[in-house]
Amino acid sequence: MRKILAVGLSSTLQKTIVFPGFALDQVNRATEYRLDASGKAVNAARVLNQLEPGCVTSLSPLGEENHQLFLDLAAQDRLDVAWVPVPGRTRYCYTCVDPESGTTTELVVDEPVSGGEDAVRGFEKASAEIADSVGWHLAGAEAMLFAGSRPKAWPEDMTARLCKLAKDAGKILMVDFHGKDLALTLERCVPDVIKINEFEFCGTFGFAYPLGTEELKGRIAEKSAEYGNAIVITRGSKDTFAGYLGIAFEHPVNAVKAVNATGCGDSFSAGFLHAWLAERDMDAALAKGSWCATRNALNLRVGSIRDPND
């Protein structure tokens, strides 16, 4: 059995709500909704657990005031969660799905954290506890997936420090974050796999956006040669591009009528990593990632490849 540690600093309570014919500046009445434990790393962990039950542990900081709700929701998915308490509340995200127009609108609502020295000390304590927990769980894992943004309450080098722990322990490291956090991580260690989208790739590495198709493929391959790793760039409904040790790859996206596209990138990460650990075969990993993303798009539940009726 694979053993993977999925780490994220932005845990989320995700409410997905269906509003047929959603209209601004009007009363909209929902026909369906669901609430799930979420966040990029948690979404990927749920898909990994569906691919191979028991293969993943999700390490999540959770707000002291509402952590139990998150844990109860994760338990419904039989998801193994190692959690660390942080001041305040775990944030909510609201996904408004309009099946009539085919649109999905995401609303991210960061929950307030009480200010002052108590909050500062609380996050300092949590930072140390998360680092200790990562180290402990890495001992029994072969890979770590780090996904999602770093809320400003965490130290600026938090992401880079945790990623370096994985590389220092000799583990496969896949990351899905961008910008300053990725640049700082690359100064300290090189992830085995970087999975971001086209906009994030250009912004992180200083390229104009958007690049032409051939130039984009060339830049991805160049960067993978420079870092000696795999770089995967998802592009929504367009073909996925990748580079591995300087070699360019391309994989088609299976176009479907999405029920909810939220979490497709996280599902892709899960499928890609699961296949990558088995074979180190880029074509096979891209195919598995794409399959998982497509399955997720057919679900109302975020980060899931199960039958929509399951």
N, C-alpha and C positions, 0 to 999 in steps of 0.2 A: 504493500500500500504506500502511495505517496504521502509524505508529510510536509505540509506547507503552512507557513505562518503568514497571515494576511494582516497588514498593519495600516492603520489610517488614523489621522488626528482630527478628522471632521465627521464624527458619528452623527447620524441623522434619524429622526423619526419622520418617515415619508408617508404623507397622506396623498393618495391618488384618487382623484374625483372626476367622474364623468359628467360633463355638462353638454348635452346635445344642443347645437346651435348657440354656443357661448357668445355673448355680446357684451361689449363694454358699456358702462353707464346704464345698466339695466339689472333687474333682479334675475339671477340665473338659478334654476333649481336642479340639483343633482339627481341623477337616476341611479347612481352606483358609486360606492367608494370603498377603499380599503386602507389599512394602516400597516406599515411594515418597518422593521428595523432596517436601516439603510446607511448610506454613505458609500463612496466608491469602493473602498476595501471590503466593506460588509457585503455589498452587492456581488462582488467577485467571489467572495468566500461562499456565499449561498450557492452560486452556480458550481463552484468547485465541489461543494458538498453534494450537489445533485449529480455531478459526473461520477464522483467516487465518494460515497458516504463515509464520513469519518476522517477524510484526508486533510482537513484544514482546521486551524484554530484562528479565530478572528480576535485580534488585540485591539480593544476600543476604549478610549477615554469616554466616560459617561458622566453627565451632570448629576451631582449629588441629589438634586431635588426630584428627578424623574427617571433615575436609572432603572428602576424595577420594571417600568413599562417596556423599555427597550429590551431588557433581558427576557421578559415574558414573550414578547413578539419573536425574538430570536429562538426561543425554545420551541415555538410552534413550527419553526423550520428545521428543528433538530440541529441547530448551529451551535458549535462549541465556541463560547465567547469568554476570553480572559479580559477582564475590565479593570480600569483604574479610575477611581473617583476624581472628579474635578469640580471646582466651584460652579454654582449656578445650575443651569438646565441644559440638557441636550437639545440642540436646535431642531426646528421643524422645517421641512420642505413640503410644499404643496404642488402637486402636478395636476394641472387642469387639462383633461383630455376632452376634445370635441370630435366625436366620430363623424359628424356631418361634414365638417371642413377638413378633417384629417390633421388637425393641429394639436400640438402638445405644448403647454406653457408651464414653465417651471418658476415657482416663487420660493426663494430661499429666505428664511426668517431666522436670523441669529438671535438666540435667546440672550437676554441681558445677564451680565455677570456683575455681582456687587463689587464695587471698586474698593480701593484702599489696600492696606498692607496685608489683610487676611487673604484677599484674592491672589495677590502676588505670591505670597508664601504657598498658597494652595497649588498654584501651577508649578512653582519651583519643586515642590514635593512630588507632584504628579510626574514631572519630567524625569526625575530620578527613578521613580517607580516604574515608569514605562521602559526606560533603558534597562533596568534590572530584569523586567519581564521579558523583553525582547531577547536579552542574553540567555535567560533560562529556557525559553521556548525554542530558540535556535539550536540548542544542544540536541534536540530530538527531531529537527527538521532538515530537509535537504534544500529547501528554497524559501525565500521571503518575497512576498509581493507587497510593495509599498505604494499605496494609491491615495490620491486626493490632496486637497489644499491644506495648508498649514494656517489655522486661525491665528490672528495676531497675538493672542495671549501666550502662545508658545515662543520659546527663544528662537531667534532667526536661524541658528544652525541646528535646530532640533532634527529636521529631516535628514540633513547630511550626516549627523552623528549616528542616527539609528541605522542608516544605510551602511555606514562604514562598519558597524558592528557585524552586519551580515557578511560583508566581504572579508573582514578579518577572521571570521569563523569559517571561511572557506565554503560559504553557501552560494547557490545560484540566487542572484538578485534581479528581480524585474520591477521597474518603477513606472508609474503613471502620474507624473506631476511635471510642472514646467517652470519656466521663468527663472527667477533668482534662486529658488530652492534647487532646481536641477543644475544650474550653473555652479552653485556652491558644492553640491554633491559631487559633481564631476571633478572639482578641485581636490577632493579627498579620496574618492574611489570611483571606479567605473562600473556602473550596473551592467550585468550581462545582457539585459534586454531593456530598452527604453521604448515605451508605447505611449505616444501622444498623438494629437491630431495635427492637421496641416498648419492651422493658424498658430498653435502652440510651438510647433517645430520652428517655423519662421521667426517667431518672436524671440524664442530662447537663443537661437544661433545667429540672429542679426540679419536675416534675409528679408527681402521685400516680400510682401504678401499681397496677392497670391503670386506664386511662381508659375511659369509655364510648365506643362506636364513633363517634358523631357528634362528640363532644368531641375525640377523638383526631384525626380527620380535620381538624377545625377548627384544632387546635393546630399540626399539620404545615403546613397552608396559611399560617397566621400567621407561623410561623418562616421559611418560604420567602420570604414578602413582606418580613420584617424584614431578611433577609440578601441578598435579591435573587438567590437561587440555586434549585437543585433539592434537595429533601430526600425521600429514599425510605426507607420503613419496611417491612421485611419482617416477617412475622408467622407464620412456620412454614407450616402448612397452611391458614391463613386468608388472605383477600384481602390483597394488597399495597396499601398506601396511599402516596400521594406528594403533594407540593406543588411547584409551580413558579411562582415570582413571584406567590404568593398564590392560585393556582388549584389546587383539589383534584382529585386523580386517584385512581382505584381500578382494580385489575386482579385478576381471579380467579386462583386457584392451581389448577392441574390436579392433582387428587388421584390419586396412584398408590400402589401398594404398594411402598414403598422397599426397595431392597436395602441401601443405606447412605446415610443422609441427611447424613453429614459432608461438608462442602464445598459444600453447596447454596447457601449465602449467597455464597460466593466465586465460584461459577459464575454466580450471578445478577449479581454485580458485573461479571464479564467480559462477559456478553451485553449488559447494559445499556450499559456504556461503549462497546462496539463499535458498537452501534446509535446511541447518542447522538452520537458523533463524526460519523456519516454524515448525520444529519438534524436533530438537536436536537428530535426529536419524542418527547414523553413517552410517548404511547401505544405507539409502535413500540418504544421502548427498554424499557418495562415488559414488553411481550410477548416480546421477545428474551431479556431477563433471566429471565423465568419459564420460557421454553422450556429455557434452559440449566440452570436449577436442576432441572427435572423430569428432564432427561436424566442429570444427575449422580446423582440419587436412584436411578436404575436401574443404576448401576455400583457394583461393589465398590471399584474404584479411586477414591480421593478426588480431586475436582477434575478430572472428565473428562466429556465429552459424547459420546465415541465409543461405537460399538456395544459392549455388554458383552463380546462375544466377540472384539473386536479387541485 
